[in-house]
Amino acid sequence: MWLNSKTLYPCYYCHHQHFKHDISSYADGRMLCKDCVRHIIVSSENLNIVAQWVLQQIENLGFKFTRGYTHVSLISKEKMKNLGFDHAEGLATNTVSHHLFLQDQHIHAQINVIYGMPTANLVWVLSHEIGHVLVSQHQYKFNSMAQEEGFCQLMALLVSQKSQNPLMPRVLHKEFNNPDPIYGGELRKAYAQYQQQGFSVYFKNFI
């Protein structure tokens, strides 16, 4: 990829800008700053270490997650695009059995995350997607899908705040100031309610 040496390019993940010599690029077009490149996750072993840490933080919050029925995998951006989610960094697919007279039952979940994501971003994405699996496992009810996304974004925020990764402040700033009305707006709305009501009141229907 040819880059103009006088042009500043934003890092795909933290949105900080650096000159050409501070940028690395993937074949799929993602450009990463030198800080983010130092923390990328490219192996299943490291992915599972991060996933276990994230899950432990969620359980520490008081949520009951059924382990053993959720698989996490690294995939390419091209494969994510082929799944129909061109701009997604993560995707949780839940398998649920439907019964006529009984409550639906969660059977299995597959979480796919993009290969080569920095650890801080991966913590956020995994926390969000595990939130969707948690919703499916316990059949939590929301008034809208936007509300569920706000719940999962808040879950990601609370878990990410526990991380000591040096790049996490960039991720927290980027996500909390996201202009998107769902992933940013619903997060800010959920966080405001959480701060006003406190943890036990806000999450009383879930734990």
N, C-alpha and C positions, 0 to 999 in steps of 0.2 A: 504494500500500500504506500503510495507517494503522499507525503505530508509537506505542506509549506512550512519552512523553518521559521517564518515570521508570524505564523498564525498560532493562536492558543486553542487547544482542543480540550473539551470537557472529558473527564474520566467517566466511563460508562456507569461506574458504581458509586463513586462518592461525589461526582460532579465538580470536583476541584479541577482547575485548569492548569496545564503544564505545557512547556514548549515541546517540540518534536522529540528531543533527545530524552525526555522523561516519560515517553509514551510507549507502551507495548500494545500490540494488536493481535486479536484472534482472527482466524480465517473467516469467521461469520460477521466480522465488522466491528466487534466490540473493541474499544480502545481503553486501556487501563493505565493509570498513573503508576509510578514506581512503588508507591506505598502499598497500593492494593495488590500489585503483582507479588509482593513478598508474602501475602497471606492467602493465596488462592488454594482452593480445595480441588484436587484432581484424582484422588483415590477413594475407593469405597471404604477402606479402613478409616481414613480420616473423616469421611462423611459420617460413618457410624459413631465415631467418637463425639462429634459435634451433636449428632441426633440424640445420643444418650444423655449428654449434658442438658440439652434443651428440654427433653422429656422430664428429667429430674427436677428442673426448675418449675415446670408446669405442675408436677406432682407436689412440689414444696408449697405451691400456692393453695393446695387443698383439693385439687381436681383428681378424680379417680379415672386414670387412663388404663384401659385393658391392653397390656403389653402382649406381644406375640402374634398379633393379627395385622400388623402394619409393616409394610416393606418400603424401604427408602432407596432410591436409585439416582445415579447421575446420568443425565442424558444431554445430548447436544441441543443447541438452539434450533437446528434444522428439524430434529425429531419433535421438539415442542411445537414448532410451527405446523408440522404434519398432523399433530394431534388437534390442531385448530386453535392454538393459543400462541399466536405469533409473538406477543409482547410479554408473556408470562415468564417469571423466573422460577416459579414453582407451581405444582398442580397436584391436588389430592383427589383421587378417585375412590369413592366409597362403594362397596358392594353391600346391598341391604336386601334382606328377604322380606317380602310383603305378605302379611296374613290378613285374611278377611275380618276376623274377629279379635285378633291379638295385635299388640303393638309391634311395629316393624322392628326387625332385629338386625343390627350391624354384624356383618360377617367378616369382612376383610377390607383393607385400605392399601392403596398404592400411592406413595408420594414420589413424584419425580421433581428433581431440581436441576438447574442448569450446571453443566460441567464448567469448572474454572472460576467459580464465584469466590470472592474473598470471604474469609471466615465470619466477619462481622455481618455482612449481608446475608450469608447463609443462616446464621443464627436467627435473623429476623424472618427470613422466608420459611424456614422450618417451623418456627414457632407459630406463624400464621397458618401454615398448612396443617400442622398437628391440631390447631384449634378447630379446623373444619372436621377433622376426624373425630375429635372429642364431641363436637355437635352431633355427628352421626351416631356415635356409640351410645350417647345418652338421649338422643332424639330431642334435643333442646329446640324450643319453638321461638321463632322471631316473627315480628310483624312483616318483615321484608328481607330480601336477600341483602340489601344494603346494610340493614341492622346486623345481620350475621357477619358481614365483612368488617363492620366496625368492631364487633366483639373479637374477631380473630386478629385485627390490627392492634387492639388494646392488649390482647394476650402477647403479641409479638413485642409490644412496647415494654410490658412488665418484665418479660424474660430478658429482653435485650439490655435493660437497665442493670441487670445482674452481671453482665459480661464485663470483663476487664480487658477485652481486646482493645488495642490502642486506636483502632479505626472506628470503634463503635460510636464515639461522639458525632462523627460525620454522618453515619447511618441514621442515628436518632434525629439529627437536625433535618436531613433530607426527607425522611418519612413523615415527621410531624408537620413539616411545611409543604407536603405534597399538595399541589393545587387541585388534584383530582377530587371531585365531589364525593366519591365513594371511599377510596383508600386514604385520602387525606381528610376530607370533610367528616366522614363518619367516625374516623379515629379521633379527631378533635372533639366531636360531640360526645363520644363514649368516654373519653378521658375526662371531660368536664363533669359528666355525671358521676364518674368514679371518684373524682376529687371531692365533689360536693357531698356524696352519700357515704363514702368510705367503702373499703373492700367488702366487708360482710354484707352490707345492704345491697350494693350493686350486683354482687354475685350470688345473692341469696337463692335465686332460682336455679343455680347451676352446681353448687357444692353443698 
